Amino acid sequence: MDDPILEFLRSQSHNYRCRVCGSSHKGSQLRKIGQQNNKVVVQVTCGRCRDSFMLHIQFAGALSAEVEEVTAVVPSPRDAEEIEGDPVTHDEVLDAHQRLAGFQGKLTDLIG
């Protein structure tokens, strides 16, 4: 089993971009360099351009308990490789726009 800290960082890496080439860090290599008390140093190497930097992380509280709790959370459906259902069509977007353009009620009226 991989280190829970690295697992968590990998699960979030698609939210960040390389400072050099601009590609997502989803495919980047993560290597834990060191850990002391509630501090961790991780080397991040871009999967595309190979630019490398050190990520210094400091946790508040007990390190292992916090990371295990976060990694136990169910991932968001938007993080899935494939989302179930058909994609929204252009016509559906235009229909929604037309309906909302003239709407003058409360949000609860719109949803309910």
PyMOL commands that set and color helices and strands:
alter all, ss='L'
color gray80, all
select helices_A, chain A and resi 4-15+25-27+63-71+77-79+90-101+107-111
alter helices_A, ss='H'
color red, helices_A
select strands_A, chain A and resi 29-36+39-45+52-58
alter strands_A, ss='S'
color yellow, strands_A
deselect
rebuild
show_as cartoon
